[in-house]
Amino acid sequence: MAERLSALSKERRWDEMEAHITDEMVDTIAIVAPHDRLANAVGGRYGGICSRVEFSIAVESADDAERLRGMVEAIQSSDTSPEERAPWETKTEM
């Protein structure tokens, strides 16, 4: 798969790449969740494992900034062991 996607990118055939990437592949690589479940999903997957994570969320209002602040605080406080955490949801409807 990597070779095929690499070849498509070198040929600048970006639109064709999507057909080769499954939802399962995205869920394996990325955390896909609505804002209200994102902190839990990040903590569930990486809490106690990673010391840093990065994500990008558009902040267009004071409410957005407060929501982001709350998510960061929730992720930072996610120090429970994997056995104590709820299972990470790999498929989340948006």
PLY file of the C-alpha trace (Angstrom):
ply
format ascii 1.0
element vertex 94
property float x
property float y
property float z
element edge 93
property int vertex1
property int vertex2
end_header
0.00 0.00 0.00
2.77 2.43 0.92
4.44 1.92 -2.44
1.17 2.53 -4.31
0.38 5.71 -2.36
3.94 6.93 -2.82
3.72 6.39 -6.58
0.41 8.26 -6.75
1.83 11.17 -4.78
4.88 11.39 -7.05
2.51 11.53 -10.01
0.44 14.20 -8.18
-2.66 12.00 -8.44
-3.94 13.07 -5.02
-7.62 12.49 -5.78
-6.98 8.82 -6.52
-5.30 8.19 -3.17
-8.56 8.32 -1.22
-9.86 5.19 -2.94
-6.92 3.21 -1.53
-7.32 4.32 2.10
-9.95 2.51 4.15
-11.71 3.74 7.29
-9.93 0.97 9.18
-6.56 2.37 8.07
-7.54 5.87 9.21
-8.75 4.54 12.59
-5.44 2.68 13.04
-3.35 5.78 12.37
-5.53 8.62 13.68
-8.04 9.24 16.40
-11.37 10.06 14.82
-13.93 11.44 17.26
-16.30 14.37 17.67
-15.06 17.16 19.94
-17.08 15.96 22.92
-15.34 12.53 22.84
-11.90 13.54 21.61
-10.18 13.96 24.99
-11.46 10.57 26.15
-10.34 8.93 22.90
-6.84 10.47 23.11
-6.50 9.56 26.78
-7.80 6.06 26.12
-5.28 5.41 23.40
-2.22 7.30 24.63
-2.70 7.98 28.36
0.26 6.64 30.30
2.11 5.90 27.06
2.93 9.22 25.39
4.17 12.39 27.00
3.06 14.54 24.06
0.25 14.47 21.52
-0.70 17.05 18.92
-4.01 17.78 17.30
-5.52 20.64 15.40
-8.92 22.11 16.10
-10.22 25.32 14.63
-10.72 27.99 17.29
-13.13 30.58 15.97
-14.77 31.80 19.15
-14.32 32.07 22.91
-16.50 28.95 23.27
-14.16 27.04 20.94
-11.13 28.18 22.96
-12.79 27.07 26.19
-13.72 23.69 24.67
-10.12 23.19 23.53
-8.79 24.21 26.94
-11.07 21.65 28.59
-9.96 18.91 26.21
-6.29 19.66 26.87
-6.86 19.56 30.63
-8.71 16.25 30.33
-5.93 14.74 28.23
-3.23 16.00 30.59
-5.00 14.45 33.57
-5.34 11.08 31.83
-2.80 9.20 33.91
-4.71 6.02 34.60
-3.31 2.68 33.60
-4.63 1.01 30.43
-6.58 -1.50 32.55
-8.42 1.33 34.34
-9.35 3.22 31.18
-12.45 2.71 29.10
-11.71 0.99 25.79
-10.92 3.36 22.97
-13.70 3.59 20.42
-12.30 2.97 16.96
-15.46 3.88 15.10
-17.27 7.03 16.09
-20.13 8.56 14.18
-19.83 12.26 13.65
0 1
1 2
2 3
3 4
4 5
5 6
6 7
7 8
8 9
9 10
10 11
11 12
12 13
13 14
14 15
15 16
16 17
17 18
18 19
19 20
20 21
21 22
22 23
23 24
24 25
25 26
26 27
27 28
28 29
29 30
30 31
31 32
32 33
33 34
34 35
35 36
36 37
37 38
38 39
39 40
40 41
41 42
42 43
43 44
44 45
45 46
46 47
47 48
48 49
49 50
50 51
51 52
52 53
53 54
54 55
55 56
56 57
57 58
58 59
59 60
60 61
61 62
62 63
63 64
64 65
65 66
66 67
67 68
68 69
69 70
70 71
71 72
72 73
73 74
74 75
75 76
76 77
77 78
78 79
79 80
80 81
81 82
82 83
83 84
84 85
85 86
86 87
87 88
88 89
89 90
90 91
91 92
92 93
